[in-house]
Amino acid sequence: MGLELYLDLLSQPCRAVYIFARCNNIPFEFKRVELMKGQHRTEEFKKVNMLMKVPALRDGSFTLAESVAILMYLARKFKTPDHWYPSDLQKQARVDEYLSWQQAHIRGKGSKLFLSKVLIPLLAGQPLPPEKVESATEELNVVLNQFEEKFLQGKPFIVGNDISLADLVALVELMQPVASGYDLFEERPQLAEWRRRVEEAVGKQLFQEAHEEILNAKNVTADKIAPELREHFKQQLLKQVN
Ligand SMILES: N[C@@H](CCC(=O)N[C@@H](CS)C(=O)NCC(=O)O)C(=O)O
């Protein structure tokens, strides 16, 4: 059995894994796990990832969860170009620094805005109060300022002149608020330039293909979500924005 990647491209960490594998010509079987249909909660998927989250990887009898671990596994196993996860001690530490920070910050706040503007209204049948959306937007802007000042500092990429896993992970997360209709790049020329460089480095076509579904998420209707899961999802997501 070859390498299998369990993915739903609506999910940011899945898109990072997908783009990384495709852009490095890593051979894999795309195993689609549709979150909206609850396919991540099946007994079959639990054998791959008992945490019931995507992305997940199976390589023979070896299974792995967590996008960062999966990206590093792929980088090491397929010996991808060094810039992705540099062997230089301090450059590597810069990538680690961003990947450690981003989970609660860019990921947390970007997701929160997407949930507040798209998924929760879809499940609840009505928009969230505007003050909730405003406060989620403000929280996102705090971490965007930190991202620009601490991590980018006007450099072409997070670790200087070359793209690394940190840039890819960051950009797929920032596309989530964009998909909710909040174009954060409009008012941030430094970020817009960085986005252009990251897209070019991975290939514009691949980047667009990976983001097609999420960029259409605003048009999804509630009937796409398995009826027995709607209430469960709603409660789970409300906890994340309250
Ligand atoms: N820290 C994990 C997060 C994975 C994650 O939260 N995946 C979401 C999609 S973005 C998921 O599978 N959610 C399903 C659920 O929580 O029920 C990673 O980086 O892989």
The ligand as an SDF file (V2000), in Angstrom:
LIG
                    3D

 20 19  0  0  0  0  0  0  0  0999 V2000
   -4.0920   20.5500   14.9780 N   0  0  0  0  0  0  0  0  0  0  0  0
   -4.7230   19.7720   13.9440 C   0  0  0  0  0  0  0  0  0  0  0  0
   -6.0930   20.3460   13.6720 C   0  0  0  0  0  0  0  0  0  0  0  0
   -6.9220   19.4520   12.7870 C   0  0  0  0  0  0  0  0  0  0  0  0
   -8.3460   19.9620   12.7220 C   0  0  0  0  0  0  0  0  0  0  0  0
   -8.8290   20.7040   13.5990 O   0  0  0  0  0  0  0  0  0  0  0  0
   -9.0510   19.5490   11.6830 N   0  0  0  0  0  0  0  0  0  0  0  0
  -10.4300   19.9570   11.5360 C   0  0  0  0  0  0  0  0  0  0  0  0
  -10.6550   20.5130   10.1490 C   0  0  0  0  0  0  0  0  0  0  0  0
   -9.7680   22.0090    9.9320 S   0  0  0  0  0  0  0  0  0  0  0  0
  -11.3200   18.7400   11.7290 C   0  0  0  0  0  0  0  0  0  0  0  0
  -11.0090   17.6690   11.2800 O   0  0  0  0  0  0  0  0  0  0  0  0
  -12.4380   18.9370   12.4160 N   0  0  0  0  0  0  0  0  0  0  0  0
  -13.4140   17.9310   12.6420 C   0  0  0  0  0  0  0  0  0  0  0  0
  -13.9640   17.9530   14.0470 C   0  0  0  0  0  0  0  0  0  0  0  0
  -13.3530   18.5930   14.9050 O   0  0  0  0  0  0  0  0  0  0  0  0
  -14.9860   17.3320   14.2600 O   0  0  0  0  0  0  0  0  0  0  0  0
   -3.8610   19.7970   12.6720 C   0  0  0  0  0  0  0  0  0  0  0  0
   -3.1010   20.7650   12.4870 O   0  0  0  0  0  0  0  0  0  0  0  0
   -3.9280   18.8220   11.8960 O   0  0  0  0  0  0  0  0  0  0  0  0
  1  2  1  0
  2  3  1  0
  2 18  1  0
  3  4  1  0
  4  5  1  0
  5  6  2  0
  5  7  1  0
  7  8  1  0
  8  9  1  0
  8 11  1  0
  9 10  1  0
 11 12  2  0
 11 13  1  0
 13 14  1  0
 14 15  1  0
 15 16  2  0
 15 17  1  0
 18 19  2  0
 18 20  1  0
M  END
$$$$
